[in-house]
Amino acid sequence: MAKMRRSRAYRRIERPYTRISKFKKKSFIRITPPRKVVRFNMGEEKKRNYSLDLVSKKSVQIRQEAIESARQTSLRWLEKNIATDFFFRIVRYPYHILRENPLASGAGADRVSTGMKLSFGKPIGVALQLKEGERLFSVSVNEQGVDIARKALQRAIKKLPCSFTIAVNRNKTE
Protein backbone atom coordinates (compact mmCIF):
# COMPACT_ATOMS: atom_id res chain seq x y z
CA MET A 1 0.00 0.00 0.00
CA ALA A 2 1.24 3.47 -0.83
CA LYS A 3 2.44 5.52 2.12
CA MET A 4 1.50 9.16 2.69
CA ARG A 5 4.30 11.71 2.54
CA ARG A 6 5.14 13.64 5.68
CA SER A 7 2.96 16.66 6.35
CA ARG A 8 5.92 19.04 6.21
CA ALA A 9 5.98 18.43 2.45
CA TYR A 10 2.61 20.20 2.18
CA ARG A 11 2.66 22.86 4.93
CA ARG A 12 3.36 25.89 2.70
CA ILE A 13 0.34 27.88 1.70
CA GLU A 14 0.41 28.45 -2.03
CA ARG A 15 -2.11 29.72 -4.52
CA PRO A 16 -3.37 26.62 -6.30
CA TYR A 17 -3.40 26.33 -10.07
CA THR A 18 -7.01 25.24 -10.40
CA ARG A 19 -7.73 25.75 -14.08
CA ILE A 20 -10.69 23.62 -15.12
CA SER A 21 -11.13 23.52 -18.88
CA LYS A 22 -13.87 22.09 -21.03
CA PHE A 23 -11.08 20.09 -22.70
CA LYS A 24 -9.97 17.46 -20.19
CA LYS A 25 -6.29 17.42 -21.24
CA LYS A 26 -5.96 21.16 -20.59
CA SER A 27 -7.42 21.05 -17.07
CA PHE A 28 -4.91 21.37 -14.25
CA ILE A 29 -7.11 19.30 -11.93
CA ARG A 30 -8.52 16.21 -13.56
CA ILE A 31 -10.33 14.61 -10.64
CA THR A 32 -11.15 15.36 -7.00
CA PRO A 33 -9.87 12.82 -4.44
CA PRO A 34 -12.46 11.27 -2.11
CA ARG A 35 -13.27 13.25 1.04
CA LYS A 36 -12.34 11.72 4.39
CA VAL A 37 -14.02 14.39 6.53
CA VAL A 38 -17.72 13.75 6.04
CA ARG A 39 -19.33 15.02 9.27
CA PHE A 40 -19.04 18.70 10.14
CA ASN A 41 -21.79 19.13 12.80
CA MET A 42 -22.04 16.68 15.71
CA GLY A 43 -24.18 16.72 18.84
CA GLU A 44 -27.38 18.58 19.63
CA GLU A 45 -27.60 22.07 18.15
CA LYS A 46 -29.14 24.35 20.78
CA LYS A 47 -28.15 27.39 22.86
CA ARG A 48 -25.46 26.77 25.45
CA ASN A 49 -23.59 29.05 27.86
CA TYR A 50 -20.01 28.59 26.61
CA SER A 51 -18.30 28.07 23.29
CA LEU A 52 -14.67 26.95 22.98
CA ASP A 53 -12.81 27.59 19.73
CA LEU A 54 -9.59 26.10 18.40
CA VAL A 55 -7.74 29.11 16.92
CA SER A 56 -4.61 28.86 14.76
CA LYS A 57 -1.45 30.70 15.89
CA LYS A 58 0.12 30.71 12.39
CA SER A 59 -0.94 30.30 8.79
CA VAL A 60 -0.76 26.62 7.88
CA GLN A 61 -2.06 23.99 5.51
CA ILE A 62 -3.59 20.92 7.18
CA ARG A 63 -4.38 17.70 5.34
CA GLN A 64 -7.82 16.14 5.67
CA GLU A 65 -6.38 13.04 7.35
CA ALA A 66 -5.12 15.15 10.26
CA ILE A 67 -8.46 16.98 10.55
CA GLU A 68 -10.39 13.70 10.62
CA SER A 69 -8.04 12.21 13.20
CA ALA A 70 -8.40 15.27 15.47
CA ARG A 71 -12.18 15.21 15.03
CA GLN A 72 -12.45 11.55 16.02
CA THR A 73 -10.21 11.97 19.07
CA SER A 74 -12.01 14.98 20.50
CA LEU A 75 -15.50 13.70 19.64
CA ARG A 76 -14.81 10.38 21.36
CA TRP A 77 -13.68 12.22 24.50
CA LEU A 78 -16.78 14.43 24.48
CA GLU A 79 -19.17 11.51 23.96
CA LYS A 80 -17.51 9.52 26.74
CA ASN A 81 -17.56 12.31 29.35
CA ILE A 82 -20.49 14.61 28.48
CA ALA A 83 -22.79 12.19 26.58
CA THR A 84 -25.12 14.39 24.51
CA ASP A 85 -24.90 17.84 26.13
CA PHE A 86 -22.55 19.43 23.55
CA PHE A 87 -22.38 20.64 19.96
CA PHE A 88 -19.12 20.05 18.06
CA ARG A 89 -18.54 21.79 14.74
CA ILE A 90 -15.77 21.85 12.13
CA VAL A 91 -15.82 25.47 11.03
CA ARG A 92 -13.67 25.32 7.88
CA TYR A 93 -14.06 23.01 4.86
CA PRO A 94 -10.98 21.35 3.23
CA TYR A 95 -11.04 22.32 -0.44
CA HIS A 96 -7.42 22.67 -1.58
CA ILE A 97 -6.40 19.75 -3.82
CA LEU A 98 -2.81 18.55 -3.32
CA ARG A 99 -1.00 17.29 -6.40
CA GLU A 100 2.26 15.48 -6.97
CA ASN A 101 4.28 14.92 -10.13
CA PRO A 102 5.81 11.48 -9.56
CA LEU A 103 9.32 11.01 -10.92
CA ALA A 104 10.70 7.56 -11.63
CA SER A 105 13.97 6.57 -10.01
CA GLY A 106 16.32 3.73 -10.69
CA ALA A 107 17.76 2.23 -13.86
CA GLY A 108 16.24 3.59 -17.06
CA ALA A 109 14.30 6.33 -15.26
CA ASP A 110 15.32 8.94 -17.82
CA ARG A 111 13.44 7.04 -20.53
CA VAL A 112 10.35 6.42 -18.38
CA SER A 113 9.74 9.85 -16.82
CA THR A 114 7.65 12.29 -18.81
CA GLY A 115 9.64 15.30 -17.66
CA MET A 116 8.12 18.67 -16.93
CA LYS A 117 5.59 18.87 -19.78
CA LEU A 118 2.24 19.79 -18.14
CA SER A 119 3.66 18.77 -14.77
CA PHE A 120 0.73 19.86 -12.64
CA GLY A 121 0.69 16.40 -11.08
CA LYS A 122 -1.94 13.91 -10.10
CA PRO A 123 -4.31 14.68 -7.22
CA ILE A 124 -3.14 12.86 -4.09
CA GLY A 125 -5.24 14.45 -1.35
CA VAL A 126 -7.21 17.40 -0.03
CA ALA A 127 -6.08 20.02 2.48
CA LEU A 128 -7.42 23.00 4.39
CA GLN A 129 -5.62 26.34 4.34
CA LEU A 130 -5.89 28.22 7.65
CA LYS A 131 -4.69 31.76 8.19
CA GLU A 132 -3.45 33.07 11.52
CA GLY A 133 -6.32 33.65 13.95
CA GLU A 134 -8.92 31.55 12.10
CA ARG A 135 -11.01 28.91 13.87
CA LEU A 136 -10.86 25.23 13.00
CA PHE A 137 -13.13 23.57 15.60
CA SER A 138 -15.87 25.00 17.79
CA VAL A 139 -17.52 23.29 20.78
CA SER A 140 -20.62 24.61 22.57
CA VAL A 141 -21.19 23.35 26.13
CA ASN A 142 -22.81 24.36 29.40
CA GLU A 143 -20.79 25.58 32.39
CA GLN A 144 -20.11 22.13 33.85
CA GLY A 145 -18.68 20.84 30.54
CA VAL A 146 -16.07 23.57 29.92
CA ASP A 147 -13.14 21.62 31.40
CA ILE A 148 -14.09 18.46 29.50
CA ALA A 149 -14.40 20.37 26.22
CA ARG A 150 -11.03 22.05 26.84
CA LYS A 151 -9.45 18.61 27.39
CA ALA A 152 -11.09 17.33 24.17
CA LEU A 153 -9.64 20.24 22.17
CA GLN A 154 -6.21 19.71 23.76
CA ARG A 155 -6.34 16.12 22.56
CA ALA A 156 -7.20 17.39 19.06
CA ILE A 157 -4.22 19.79 19.06
CA LYS A 158 -1.85 16.84 19.43
CA LYS A 159 -3.06 15.44 16.11
CA LEU A 160 -2.58 18.69 14.16
CA PRO A 161 0.68 19.87 12.57
CA CYS A 162 0.96 23.37 14.09
CA SER A 163 0.21 25.19 17.32
CA PHE A 164 -3.27 26.29 18.31
CA THR A 165 -4.86 28.15 21.20
CA ILE A 166 -8.19 27.45 22.87
CA ALA A 167 -10.42 30.51 23.15
CA VAL A 168 -13.27 30.31 25.70
CA ASN A 169 -16.25 32.60 25.03
CA ARG A 170 -19.27 33.11 27.25
CA ASN A 171 -22.47 33.24 25.20
CA LYS A 172 -25.28 35.59 26.14
CA THR A 173 -28.40 33.64 27.03
CA GLU A 174 -31.78 35.31 27.15
Legacy VTK file of the C-alpha trace (Angstrom):
# vtk DataFile Version 3.0
C-alpha trace
ASCII
DATASET POLYDATA
POINTS 174 float
0.000 0.000 0.000
1.244 3.473 -0.830
2.445 5.518 2.115
1.502 9.158 2.694
4.303 11.709 2.540
5.137 13.644 5.683
2.957 16.658 6.352
5.917 19.039 6.206
5.978 18.428 2.449
2.612 20.197 2.183
2.659 22.863 4.926
3.360 25.885 2.701
0.339 27.881 1.703
0.414 28.450 -2.031
-2.107 29.719 -4.515
-3.366 26.620 -6.304
-3.395 26.332 -10.066
-7.008 25.239 -10.401
-7.734 25.752 -14.083
-10.692 23.624 -15.118
-11.125 23.524 -18.876
-13.872 22.094 -21.034
-11.077 20.091 -22.699
-9.973 17.461 -20.189
-6.293 17.420 -21.242
-5.963 21.162 -20.592
-7.420 21.054 -17.069
-4.912 21.366 -14.252
-7.113 19.296 -11.926
-8.521 16.209 -13.564
-10.327 14.611 -10.636
-11.150 15.363 -7.004
-9.866 12.822 -4.443
-12.462 11.267 -2.107
-13.267 13.247 1.043
-12.341 11.724 4.390
-14.016 14.394 6.527
-17.721 13.749 6.044
-19.328 15.022 9.266
-19.045 18.697 10.143
-21.789 19.125 12.801
-22.039 16.680 15.707
-24.176 16.719 18.841
-27.379 18.584 19.627
-27.595 22.069 18.154
-29.137 24.350 20.777
-28.151 27.390 22.857
-25.460 26.771 25.452
-23.590 29.052 27.865
-20.008 28.591 26.605
-18.297 28.066 23.286
-14.669 26.947 22.975
-12.806 27.586 19.728
-9.591 26.097 18.396
-7.736 29.107 16.920
-4.608 28.864 14.759
-1.451 30.701 15.892
0.125 30.708 12.394
-0.940 30.296 8.788
-0.755 26.624 7.885
-2.064 23.986 5.511
-3.590 20.917 7.178
-4.381 17.699 5.337
-7.819 16.136 5.674
-6.384 13.035 7.354
-5.118 15.154 10.265
-8.460 16.977 10.553
-10.388 13.702 10.616
-8.039 12.213 13.205
-8.396 15.271 15.472
-12.185 15.212 15.032
-12.454 11.552 16.017
-10.210 11.968 19.066
-12.009 14.978 20.496
-15.497 13.699 19.640
-14.810 10.378 21.357
-13.676 12.223 24.504
-16.782 14.432 24.477
-19.171 11.512 23.962
-17.512 9.520 26.742
-17.564 12.309 29.347
-20.494 14.607 28.480
-22.787 12.187 26.578
-25.125 14.394 24.506
-24.896 17.836 26.126
-22.550 19.432 23.548
-22.382 20.643 19.958
-19.119 20.055 18.058
-18.542 21.787 14.738
-15.771 21.852 12.128
-15.816 25.473 11.034
-13.666 25.321 7.881
-14.057 23.010 4.858
-10.985 21.346 3.232
-11.044 22.320 -0.440
-7.417 22.671 -1.579
-6.396 19.751 -3.819
-2.812 18.552 -3.319
-1.001 17.294 -6.402
2.261 15.481 -6.973
4.281 14.923 -10.129
5.806 11.482 -9.561
9.316 11.012 -10.923
10.699 7.560 -11.630
13.967 6.573 -10.006
16.322 3.726 -10.692
17.758 2.233 -13.864
16.238 3.590 -17.061
14.303 6.328 -15.262
15.316 8.936 -17.816
13.438 7.042 -20.527
10.349 6.416 -18.376
9.740 9.846 -16.821
7.646 12.285 -18.806
9.644 15.303 -17.662
8.120 18.672 -16.934
5.591 18.872 -19.779
2.239 19.790 -18.141
3.656 18.775 -14.765
0.725 19.855 -12.640
0.693 16.402 -11.080
-1.944 13.915 -10.102
-4.305 14.675 -7.217
-3.144 12.856 -4.086
-5.238 14.448 -1.354
-7.210 17.397 -0.028
-6.084 20.020 2.481
-7.419 22.997 4.393
-5.624 26.339 4.344
-5.894 28.216 7.651
-4.693 31.757 8.187
-3.453 33.074 11.523
-6.325 33.653 13.955
-8.920 31.548 12.099
-11.012 28.910 13.870
-10.865 25.232 12.997
-13.126 23.573 15.597
-15.874 24.998 17.793
-17.516 23.290 20.780
-20.618 24.610 22.572
-21.189 23.352 26.130
-22.809 24.363 29.401
-20.791 25.584 32.386
-20.113 22.126 33.850
-18.683 20.845 30.536
-16.068 23.571 29.916
-13.139 21.624 31.401
-14.089 18.457 29.504
-14.405 20.368 26.220
-11.030 22.046 26.836
-9.455 18.606 27.387
-11.089 17.332 24.166
-9.637 20.240 22.171
-6.207 19.707 23.758
-6.336 16.117 22.557
-7.199 17.386 19.058
-4.225 19.792 19.064
-1.847 16.840 19.430
-3.064 15.438 16.112
-2.585 18.690 14.160
0.679 19.875 12.566
0.962 23.368 14.090
0.214 25.185 17.323
-3.272 26.290 18.311
-4.858 28.149 21.200
-8.193 27.448 22.870
-10.418 30.510 23.153
-13.269 30.310 25.700
-16.246 32.603 25.030
-19.266 33.109 27.255
-22.471 33.241 25.196
-25.275 35.589 26.137
-28.400 33.643 27.026
-31.785 35.315 27.150
LINES 1 175
174 0 1 2 3 4 5 6 7 8 9 10 11 12 13 14 15 16 17 18 19 20 21 22 23 24 25 26 27 28 29 30 31 32 33 34 35 36 37 38 39 40 41 42 43 44 45 46 47 48 49 50 51 52 53 54 55 56 57 58 59 60 61 62 63 64 65 66 67 68 69 70 71 72 73 74 75 76 77 78 79 80 81 82 83 84 85 86 87 88 89 90 91 92 93 94 95 96 97 98 99 100 101 102 103 104 105 106 107 108 109 110 111 112 113 114 115 116 117 118 119 120 121 122 123 124 125 126 127 128 129 130 131 132 133 134 135 136 137 138 139 140 141 142 143 144 145 146 147 148 149 150 151 152 153 154 155 156 157 158 159 160 161 162 163 164 165 166 167 168 169 170 171 172 173
